[in-house]
Amino acid sequence: MTYVWQALVANFAVVALVTSIWSQMLGWLYDQSPMRRRAALGLLVGLGAAATIAMSVEVSPGVFFDLRSGLLTLGAFFGGPVVALIATVIAVAYRAFEGGAGVVVGTANLVAAALIGLGVRRLSAASGPNIRCILLLGVAMVALIWASIMLLPAEAQARALAGFALPTSVMSFLATITMGLTVLHAGVIARERSILHAALEQSPDFQYIKDTSSVFVAANRAVARHNGFNEPGELVGKSDFDLYPPERAQQLFEQEQVILQTGQASNDIEEVVKDAQGVEHNYRTSKAPLRDHENRIIGLAGVTVETTMFKQLEHELVESRDMLATALAEMSDGLAMFDANGFMLFCNDQYRDAFPLTAHLRRPGVHIRQILQAVVDTGEQVQLPVSGEKAWVDYASNQLKQANVEEIELFNGRHLQLRNRPAPDGRSLVLVSDATELKVAERALIAANASLETLASVDDLTGLFNRRVFDETLARELSRSVRANSHLSLLMVDVDRFKAYNDTYGHQSGDRCLKTVAGSIKSSMRRFSDMASRYGGEEFAIILPETDEDGAYFMGDALRKAIRDEAIPHSASEKGVVTVSVGLAHYGPNSNSRAAAELIGRADEALYSAKAAGRDRVMGWTQVSPLH
């Protein structure tokens, strides 16, 4: 029995030797081609298995016990089919050379061991090699030994069970587990080293390691090629004095010696170095001391990154920023940008100065609604509604999302033109121009023209434009809206129950009533481009260029309220006072066809709907689908 254990221990030593060689070879194997790697590993495992067979224990003539199975199954498990095939062929050939009564069982044992290794490899394909797989292989080797014993002739089987089965099983299990865990651990280390080596070798940055004398110990390919060498190994043993002029080399040496003596890393040192052609390059270098397990400094590691391109981009960015700042500071118009949620991102001083009462709020981070509410609270903008402030703030803030041009008048008599340009990403650019001089000139021109055409264009009773001017103006504004692809709205205003008013109070009172309504209409005019006329009898028309449907409704409703607030008694009306009904028609930017008759017809239909709905209200035109 002692002889059996001694022989198996010798077998174990062979397994340990093969394991050691295998572990040491892993680093080399990772650098080889797949076929060369498999061939080398298969040869090693096959020769190891043959060596265990050569040092086996003879149970009976021609029947041998050893630890060959563990080597083959681990070779198949870690190396795959090619390794299993090469190793099995070598082992089977040697076992056939040995001959004897157990050659068939021995050959079957070798083939089965390889197949077991391949089977467990396939089962672990998803998770990869692990400790559970190694334990499974150890148990499988024990089972294979007992299966092989059962296939032996009776006499050999009896002798094997009596003195060889237990020692062989124990040693085979231990050998498989030991070898498997060793190779598994060595493989992890080899892979990590391979990854680190690849990272160092393939990094575009300059990476290197020096000893305490500032002599290169290792460097990557980028460092080698930068210094005129083909391979990194050619740098080993050289120092900066072999690569650079003495003054430059001495400077680098002194910097590194300070790091080695103080143990303090040097980070992000920026340098400008000229190459052989005199072109300047920017570099950023970091160096740190390396310490051993006893915390002694044994060298330093350095990383140098070329930042020439980044410096150029940074310089161009600074130039662009300065140019933009100059342009924004020198431009006459105010400029502001808002994000998709309505928060101000930027504004120049001209924009802020254009609004003296709310300038303190017009800064990045402030929401447009907060600014507009301050406009209402301070009275900065004139002709804002006395009531319905929230509706105006909602309306004005929503204008950021639409391309539009708006003219406003401030409390100090200045006129501003606001142009909004939404961007595809949801942001909005607002340009503010001072239109005061233009507006003064416009007013003077309008006044001059008005004085010449008053008699021909003004209704004698109400002082509003007459029907002829209305027709001409509507035709002109329709043509202009087509060219500009802009909004155009029309309000038709009719005094409710006016015939009954005349019958009750007389025609002179009726004329005074119409003058009062006309006065309210004049007071409601917010822009010089808006035009009101007496359309006929008690009916009035208001043309609102560049006004969307919401804006027209807002104005019409304000007019309706103003006339009702005049409180002109009307005993013949269910309202008790004089009221008006308003019909609204609108062409939007995407209207395909525009005609004066159609627009007037729509406004009349809307006016009829307002009267049918109870009077004293504003109704917009809605297309009614024909009945089928």
NORVEN-V668492 format. One record per residue. N is the residue number from 1. PSI is psi in degrees with one decimal (999 if undefined). OMEGA is omega in radians with two decimals (none if undefined). Layout:
BEGIN
((N;PSI;OMEGA) (N;PSI;OMEGA))
END
This chain:
BEGIN
((1;-38.1;3.12) (2;-37.2;3.14) (3;-40.2;-3.14) (4;-48.2;-3.12) (5;-38.0;3.14) (6;-42.9;-3.13) (7;-40.3;3.14) (8;-34.3;3.06) (9;-40.5;3.08) (10;-39.9;3.05) (11;-42.3;-3.14) (12;-37.4;3.12) (13;-37.0;3.08) (14;-44.0;3.11) (15;-43.2;3.13) (16;-39.9;3.12) (17;-45.6;3.11) (18;-40.7;3.13) (19;-42.7;-3.14) (20;-45.2;3.13) (21;-43.6;3.14) (22;-47.2;-3.13) (23;-41.6;-3.13) (24;-29.0;-3.11) (25;-17.8;-2.99) (26;-43.2;3.12) (27;-41.8;3.11) (28;-40.0;-3.09) (29;-36.4;-3.11) (30;-21.6;-3.13) (31;-4.3;-3.09) (32;167.3;3.07) (33;156.7;-3.11) (34;-42.3;-3.10) (35;-41.2;3.11) (36;-37.3;3.13) (37;-43.8;-3.12) (38;-38.5;3.14) (39;-43.5;-3.13) (40;-42.2;-3.13) (41;-39.8;3.11) (42;-40.1;3.12) (43;-43.0;3.13) (44;-47.6;-3.11) (45;-41.8;3.14) (46;-43.6;3.12) (47;-36.5;3.09) (48;-43.1;3.10) (49;-40.9;3.10) (50;-37.4;3.13) (51;-38.7;3.11) (52;-36.8;3.10) (53;-39.1;-3.14) (54;-27.5;-3.11) (55;27.2;-3.07) (56;169.8;3.09) (57;128.9;-3.11) (58;115.3;-3.14) (59;-46.5;3.06) (60;168.6;-3.08) (61;117.9;3.08) (62;3.5;3.13) (63;122.0;-3.02) (64;145.3;3.06) (65;134.0;3.12) (66;-166.9;-3.07) (67;27.7;-3.07) (68;-34.8;-2.99) (69;-41.1;-3.12) (70;-40.0;3.12) (71;-46.0;-3.10) (72;-43.1;-3.09) (73;-35.5;3.10) (74;-36.9;3.08) (75;-43.4;3.10) (76;-39.4;-3.09) (77;-46.6;-3.10) (78;-32.0;-3.00) (79;-24.7;3.12) (80;-173.0;-3.02) (81;-41.3;-3.10) (82;-45.8;3.11) (83;-43.2;3.14) (84;-41.9;-3.12) (85;-48.2;-3.11) (86;-47.5;-3.10) (87;-41.1;-3.13) (88;-41.5;3.13) (89;-44.6;-3.14) (90;-46.5;-3.09) (91;-43.4;3.14) (92;-40.1;3.14) (93;-42.6;3.14) (94;-38.8;3.12) (95;-35.8;3.09) (96;-37.5;3.09) (97;-37.4;3.11) (98;-35.9;3.10) (99;-161.2;3.09) (100;176.9;-3.06) (101;-24.3;-3.07) (102;14.9;-3.06) (103;-38.0;-3.13) (104;-47.9;3.12) (105;-39.6;3.13) (106;-41.5;3.10) (107;-44.1;3.11) (108;-37.1;3.12) (109;-43.1;-3.13) (110;-45.4;3.13) (111;-42.5;-3.13) (112;-39.3;3.13) (113;-43.5;3.13) (114;-41.7;3.14) (115;-36.6;3.08) (116;-45.2;3.12) (117;-42.8;3.13) (118;-37.0;3.14) (119;-46.5;3.12) (120;-34.7;3.08) (121;-41.7;-3.14) (122;-39.4;3.14) (123;-31.5;-3.09) (124;18.0;-3.07) (125;-36.9;-3.09) (126;-42.8;-3.06) (127;-21.8;-3.09) (128;171.9;-3.13) (129;137.9;3.10) (130;176.9;-3.06) (131;-37.1;-3.13) (132;-38.2;3.10) (133;-40.3;3.14) (134;-44.5;3.10) (135;-40.7;3.11) (136;-41.4;3.11) (137;-38.6;3.10) (138;-45.0;3.11) (139;-40.7;-3.13) (140;-34.7;3.12) (141;-38.2;3.08) (142;-44.7;3.13) (143;-36.3;3.13) (144;-38.6;3.12) (145;-46.9;-3.11) (146;-33.0;3.08) (147;-37.8;3.13) (148;-38.1;3.12) (149;-39.4;-3.12) (150;-20.5;-3.13) (151;-6.8;-3.11) (152;158.9;3.02) (153;159.6;-3.01) (154;-46.2;-3.08) (155;-46.2;3.14) (156;-36.2;3.12) (157;-42.7;-3.12) (158;-44.7;3.14) (159;-39.2;3.14) (160;-43.2;-3.13) (161;-31.6;-3.06) (162;-40.3;-2.99) (163;-6.0;-3.00) (164;-28.0;-3.01) (165;-49.9;-3.08) (166;-52.5;3.13) (167;-41.2;-3.12) (168;-40.3;3.13) (169;-46.7;-3.11) (170;-49.2;-3.08) (171;-37.0;3.12) (172;-41.7;3.11) (173;-47.5;-3.13) (174;-42.1;-3.12) (175;-43.1;-3.14) (176;-46.4;-3.12) (177;-46.7;-3.10) (178;-48.7;-3.13) (179;-42.8;-3.11) (180;-46.2;-3.14) (181;-37.3;3.13) (182;-47.3;-3.13) (183;-38.1;3.12) (184;-46.7;3.14) (185;-43.2;3.13) (186;-35.7;3.12) (187;-40.6;3.10) (188;-46.5;3.14) (189;-42.8;-3.13) (190;-40.5;3.12) (191;-42.3;3.12) (192;-42.5;3.11) (193;-39.8;3.14) (194;-40.5;3.13) (195;-45.3;3.14) (196;-41.0;3.13) (197;-41.6;3.13) (198;-40.6;3.13) (199;-43.9;3.12) (200;-43.9;-3.05) (201;-40.1;-3.00) (202;-4.4;-3.14) (203;135.2;3.11) (204;-16.2;3.11) (205;161.7;3.11) (206;116.5;3.14) (207;135.0;-3.06) (208;161.9;3.09) (209;136.3;3.13) (210;156.1;3.08) (211;-172.3;-3.07) (212;-12.4;3.09) (213;11.0;-3.12) (214;33.8;3.07) (215;137.2;-3.10) (216;129.1;3.04) (217;-35.9;3.12) (218;154.4;3.10) (219;157.8;3.10) (220;177.9;-3.04) (221;-31.1;3.14) (222;-41.5;3.12) (223;-43.9;-3.12) (224;-48.4;-3.09) (225;-35.0;3.11) (226;-31.0;-3.11) (227;12.1;3.01) (228;16.4;3.12) (229;152.8;3.13) (230;-37.4;-3.07) (231;147.0;3.12) (232;-31.6;-3.12) (233;-23.8;-3.13) (234;-17.2;3.12) (235;-23.5;-3.06) (236;131.1;-3.14) (237;-8.6;3.13) (238;162.2;3.10) (239;178.0;3.14) (240;-22.7;3.11) (241;-20.4;3.08) (242;-8.3;-3.01) (243;-31.6;-3.00) (244;166.0;3.04) (245;153.2;-3.05) (246;-42.0;-3.09) (247;-44.4;3.13) (248;-43.0;-3.14) (249;-41.0;3.14) (250;-38.7;3.12) (251;-46.4;3.13) (252;-40.6;3.14) (253;-45.8;-3.12) (254;-39.3;3.10) (255;-43.3;-3.10) (256;-33.9;3.12) (257;-34.5;3.07) (258;-41.8;3.12) (259;-43.5;-3.11) (260;-33.4;-3.10) (261;-36.6;-3.10) (262;-21.2;-3.09) (263;11.0;-3.12) (264;128.4;3.14) (265;154.7;3.07) (266;117.2;-3.00) (267;140.4;2.98) (268;50.2;3.03) (269;122.2;-3.11) (270;134.7;-3.12) (271;154.2;3.02) (272;118.6;-3.06) (273;136.1;3.08) (274;137.8;3.08) (275;-172.7;-3.08) (276;-26.1;3.14) (277;3.3;3.12) (278;9.2;3.13) (279;133.0;-3.12) (280;138.1;3.09) (281;141.3;3.11) (282;135.0;3.13) (283;149.2;3.00) (284;122.9;-3.03) (285;139.1;3.01) (286;134.0;3.13) (287;140.7;-3.12) (288;145.4;3.12) (289;148.4;3.06) (290;137.1;-3.10) (291;149.2;3.07) (292;-172.0;-3.08) (293;-16.2;3.10) (294;13.6;3.09) (295;20.8;3.07) (296;141.0;3.13) (297;122.9;-3.08) (298;0.5;3.14) (299;-165.3;3.10) (300;154.9;3.09) (301;139.9;-3.10) (302;147.3;3.06) (303;126.7;3.12) (304;128.9;-3.12) (305;130.2;3.07) (306;124.8;-3.08) (307;19.8;-3.09) (308;-46.9;-3.12) (309;-40.9;3.14) (310;-38.8;3.11) (311;-40.2;3.10) (312;-44.0;3.11) (313;-39.8;3.13) (314;-41.4;3.12) (315;-43.6;3.13) (316;-37.3;3.12) (317;-41.9;3.12) (318;-42.8;3.12) (319;-44.1;3.14) (320;-40.7;3.13) (321;-42.7;-3.14) (322;-39.9;3.11) (323;-42.6;3.13) (324;-41.9;3.14) (325;-41.0;3.12) (326;-43.8;-3.13) (327;-42.6;-3.13) (328;-33.9;-3.12) (329;-31.7;-3.04) (330;-17.7;-3.09) (331;149.0;-3.10) (332;-26.7;-3.09) (333;155.3;3.00) (334;147.5;-3.11) (335;135.6;3.09) (336;149.9;3.10) (337;135.0;3.12) (338;147.8;3.10) (339;-179.3;-3.06) (340;-20.8;-3.14) (341;1.3;3.08) (342;7.9;3.11) (343;137.5;-3.13) (344;131.7;3.10) (345;-33.7;-3.03) (346;150.3;2.92) (347;149.8;3.08) (348;173.7;-3.08) (349;-33.7;-3.13) (350;-38.5;3.11) (351;-45.9;-3.11) (352;-41.6;-3.10) (353;-21.2;-3.12) (354;-18.6;-3.10) (355;84.1;-2.99) (356;-32.2;-3.06) (357;-20.3;-3.13) (358;15.2;-3.10) (359;-35.1;-3.08) (360;-21.9;3.14) (361;-19.4;-3.06) (362;81.8;-3.13) (363;159.1;-3.12) (364;139.2;3.11) (365;-13.6;-3.13) (366;138.2;-3.11) (367;149.5;-3.10) (368;-33.6;-3.14) (369;-36.3;3.11) (370;-38.9;3.11) (371;-46.0;-3.10) (372;-36.6;3.10) (373;-37.2;3.09) (374;-34.3;3.07) (375;-43.1;3.12) (376;-47.0;-3.06) (377;-36.8;-3.08) (378;-12.3;-3.08) (379;27.2;-3.08) (380;-37.2;-3.13) (381;131.6;-3.11) (382;169.1;3.10) (383;29.1;2.99) (384;154.0;-3.11) (385;140.0;3.09) (386;-39.9;3.04) (387;170.3;-3.13) (388;33.2;-3.11) (389;-41.8;-3.12) (390;-40.0;3.12) (391;-39.9;3.12) (392;-41.6;3.10) (393;-42.6;3.10) (394;-46.4;-3.11) (395;-47.9;-3.09) (396;-38.2;-3.14) (397;-32.1;3.11) (398;-17.8;3.12) (399;-19.3;3.09) (400;-28.5;-3.05) (401;-0.3;-3.08) (402;144.4;3.03) (403;122.7;-3.12) (404;165.2;3.07) (405;129.5;-3.09) (406;141.1;3.07) (407;132.7;-3.13) (408;157.7;3.09) (409;134.0;-3.14) (410;169.2;-3.10) (411;-27.9;-3.08) (412;12.5;3.09) (413;-5.4;3.12) (414;147.4;3.11) (415;135.6;3.14) (416;143.4;3.01) (417;123.0;-3.12) (418;122.3;3.11) (419;122.8;-3.11) (420;133.1;3.13) (421;100.3;3.10) (422;145.7;3.09) (423;158.8;-3.13) (424;-28.3;-3.11) (425;6.9;3.09) (426;-15.3;3.10) (427;160.1;-3.11) (428;137.5;3.09) (429;126.8;-3.12) (430;125.2;3.09) (431;133.8;-3.11) (432;122.8;3.13) (433;144.0;3.09) (434;114.1;-3.10) (435;20.5;-3.06) (436;-50.8;-3.12) (437;-41.8;3.12) (438;-39.4;-3.13) (439;-38.3;3.09) (440;-44.7;3.12) (441;-38.1;3.13) (442;-42.4;3.13) (443;-43.1;3.14) (444;-41.3;-3.14) (445;-42.9;3.14) (446;-42.6;3.13) (447;-41.7;-3.14) (448;-46.1;3.13) (449;-37.8;-3.13) (450;-38.7;-3.13) (451;-28.5;-3.14) (452;-29.2;-3.01) (453;9.6;-3.05) (454;-49.7;-3.07) (455;-35.7;-3.07) (456;-14.6;-2.99) (457;-7.2;-3.04) (458;137.1;3.06) (459;128.4;-3.04) (460;-39.0;-3.03) (461;-49.0;-2.98) (462;-19.7;-3.07) (463;0.9;3.05) (464;167.6;3.08) (465;154.0;-3.13) (466;-176.1;-3.05) (467;-36.8;-3.13) (468;-44.7;3.13) (469;-37.2;3.09) (470;-48.2;-3.12) (471;-44.3;-3.13) (472;-43.3;-3.11) (473;-43.0;-3.14) (474;-42.3;3.12) (475;-43.4;-3.13) (476;-44.9;-3.12) (477;-32.4;3.06) (478;-45.3;3.12) (479;-42.9;-3.13) (480;-38.6;-3.13) (481;-31.4;3.08) (482;-46.0;-3.13) (483;-43.0;-3.08) (484;-8.1;-3.09) (485;50.6;-3.02) (486;174.7;3.11) (487;151.8;2.98) (488;125.5;-3.11) (489;152.9;3.14) (490;131.1;3.07) (491;127.8;3.00) (492;120.8;-3.04) (493;127.8;-3.11) (494;133.8;3.12) (495;125.0;-3.10) (496;136.4;3.06) (497;40.9;-3.04) (498;-34.8;3.10) (499;-42.2;3.10) (500;-33.7;3.11) (501;-46.5;3.12) (502;-43.0;-3.13) (503;-32.9;-3.08) (504;-44.2;-2.97) (505;-11.6;3.14) (506;161.0;-3.04) (507;-32.4;3.12) (508;-41.9;3.06) (509;-35.3;3.10) (510;-41.3;3.10) (511;-42.5;3.11) (512;-37.6;3.10) (513;-44.7;-3.14) (514;-37.6;3.09) (515;-39.9;3.13) (516;-43.3;3.09) (517;-43.7;3.13) (518;-39.8;3.10) (519;-40.7;3.10) (520;-38.6;3.11) (521;-44.3;3.12) (522;-41.5;-3.12) (523;-25.7;-3.10) (524;-10.5;-3.12) (525;120.0;-3.08) (526;-24.6;-3.05) (527;153.7;3.11) (528;-25.4;-3.13) (529;-18.2;3.10) (530;146.6;-3.06) (531;128.2;3.11) (532;143.0;-3.13) (533;158.7;2.99) (534;115.6;-3.03) (535;-31.1;3.13) (536;133.6;3.12) (537;-123.3;-3.13) (538;15.8;-3.08) (539;136.8;-3.12) (540;155.8;3.12) (541;139.3;3.14) (542;120.3;3.11) (543;128.2;-3.09) (544;89.1;3.12) (545;151.0;3.07) (546;39.2;3.12) (547;123.7;3.13) (548;178.5;-3.04) (549;-38.9;3.14) (550;-45.2;3.14) (551;-39.9;3.13) (552;-41.7;3.11) (553;-43.1;-3.13) (554;-43.1;-3.13) (555;-42.4;-3.14) (556;-40.2;-3.14) (557;-37.4;3.08) (558;-40.4;3.10) (559;-45.7;3.13) (560;-46.5;-3.13) (561;-39.6;-3.11) (562;-41.9;-3.14) (563;-41.3;3.11) (564;-37.6;-3.13) (565;-15.5;3.04) (566;-24.7;3.05) (567;45.8;3.07) (568;118.7;-3.08) (569;138.5;3.11) (570;87.4;-3.06) (571;-20.6;-3.13) (572;0.9;-3.14) (573;143.8;3.11) (574;-15.2;3.14) (575;-19.7;3.14) (576;-19.4;3.11) (577;166.9;3.11) (578;128.8;3.09) (579;167.8;3.08) (580;152.8;2.97) (581;144.8;-3.03) (582;128.6;3.02) (583;137.7;-3.03) (584;132.2;3.01) (585;150.6;-2.98) (586;138.7;2.95) (587;125.9;3.08) (588;174.3;-3.11) (589;-26.8;-3.07) (590;12.5;3.11) (591;127.9;-3.04) (592;-41.6;-3.13) (593;146.4;-3.10) (594;126.4;3.14) (595;142.3;-3.10) (596;-45.2;-3.10) (597;-40.4;-3.12) (598;-43.3;-3.11) (599;-43.1;3.12) (600;-41.8;3.13) (601;-41.2;3.13) (602;-42.8;3.13) (603;-39.0;3.10) (604;-42.0;3.10) (605;-43.0;3.13) (606;-38.5;3.11) (607;-43.0;3.11) (608;-40.7;3.12) (609;-37.6;3.13) (610;-41.0;3.13) (611;-39.4;-3.13) (612;-26.1;-3.11) (613;1.3;3.09) (614;0.3;3.12) (615;175.3;3.13) (616;50.5;3.13) (617;168.3;3.12) (618;128.7;3.11) (619;137.5;3.06) (620;154.7;-3.14) (621;134.4;3.10) (622;130.3;-3.13) (623;132.5;3.14) (624;125.8;3.14) (625;136.8;3.13) (626;148.4;3.12) (627;144.3;3.12) (628;999;none))
END
